[in-house]
Amino acid sequence: MEPTTHDEFLTRLRTWVRRRVPSSADADDVVQDVLLRVVGARREGELDSPWAWLRSVARSALVDFHRTRAREHAALEAELVLDRTPADDAEIAGCVRQLMTELDTDDRVLLERVDVAGESQAELARELGLAPSSMKSRVQRARSRLRDELFRRCRVECDLRGLPSGPAECKPDAGDCGCAPERS
């Protein structure tokens, strides 16, 4: 059913947009942008389907909204990377090096060859007679076990993706992992 009054259009538009953005405030921003575009469009004559036209304007506004958010997110990520110091990276590397020595042999060899030596997973899979998808799974599981152990034994700052990015220190009673000593 096509809305007929301004209030019906606005309510339907807010509901439609709200399902496509993370928050009510974002929905209000997008709806405001849509209304500004509609006013600026100055369409002449009757529209066969005003709701369809309004939705197409809203789709365009949503694309712009998500594109802007992606740029803001990327800028924030870049800022976080710039906040890191070589000392932070060295601390995390110390933890990872120590924890790598404690992994089971298969996991350690995979990670040393793929992540340290830079061998491709496809080449390693061929050499070991495995399917590339099996190799990817094995490497991913080894990385996951290393990451879990890192977070179990160390306090590590993480970026927005959940990847280690800042200073690291050993957690008390979790065993030494090679981090810098705890800071007071």
Buried (B, 14 or more C-beta within 10 A) or exposed (E): EEBEEEEEBBEBBBEBBBEBBEEEEBBBBBBEBBBEBBEEEEEEEEEEEBBEBBBEBBBEBBEEBBEEEEEEEEEEBEEBEEEBEEEBBEBBEBBBEBBBEBBEEEBBEBBEBBBEEEBEBEEBBEEEEBEBEEBBEBBEEBBEBBBEBBBEBBBBBEBEEEEBBBBBBBBEEEEEBBBBEEEE
